[in-house]
């Protein structure tokens, strides 16, 4: 079992930045690829970014590429999402997730956090 706890969400003006953190506990963190997803009100949950076990490979949704950066620190059992140049359309609940099998943009992750709210005002 892996427990995931997100933090770092909040209210920010358009053009601003936030850094989300996701702290993992339970099993060996480096055994899992990690992903960030988001869900806006009235919309489907969507993929944002993913990172491989070692951090060597990263993947991004087209909508965030060049603005968001995913990273991980396996010594701290934490994955991060640095979000720059935020837009109102980035407003959503952001979830981190852990995948024991692959670095994936789909929803087939083993464990999910409870989410953290990000609100971008115009």
GISUL-V349633 format. One record per pair of residues at least 4 apart in sequence whose ideal C-beta (glycine too) atoms are under 6 Angstrom apart, sorted by the first residue. I is the first residue (numbers start at 1). J is the second residue. If there is no record, write none. Layout:
I:J
I:J
This chain:
1:26
2:24
2:26
2:27
2:98
2:111
3:25
3:26
4:22
4:24
4:96
4:111
4:113
5:23
5:113
6:22
6:96
6:113
6:116
7:21
8:19
8:20
8:21
9:116
9:117
9:118
11:119
12:16
12:18
12:86
12:120
13:121
14:87
14:88
14:120
14:122
16:86
17:84
18:83
19:80
19:82
20:81
20:94
21:78
21:80
22:79
22:96
22:113
23:78
24:29
24:77
29:74
29:77
30:53
30:74
32:98
32:100
33:52
33:53
33:99
33:103
34:51
34:79
34:98
35:50
35:97
36:48
36:49
36:81
36:96
37:45
37:47
37:48
37:95
38:48
38:92
38:94
39:45
39:92
39:93
40:92
47:61
47:105
48:61
48:64
49:60
49:68
49:70
50:59
50:103
51:55
51:58
51:70
51:72
52:56
52:57
52:103
55:72
58:70
60:64
60:65
64:68
67:84
67:85
68:83
69:82
70:81
71:80
72:79
73:78
79:96
86:90
86:120
88:120
88:122
90:120
91:119
91:120
93:115
93:117
94:116
94:118
95:112
95:113
95:115
96:113
97:109
97:112
98:110
98:111
99:104
99:109
100:110
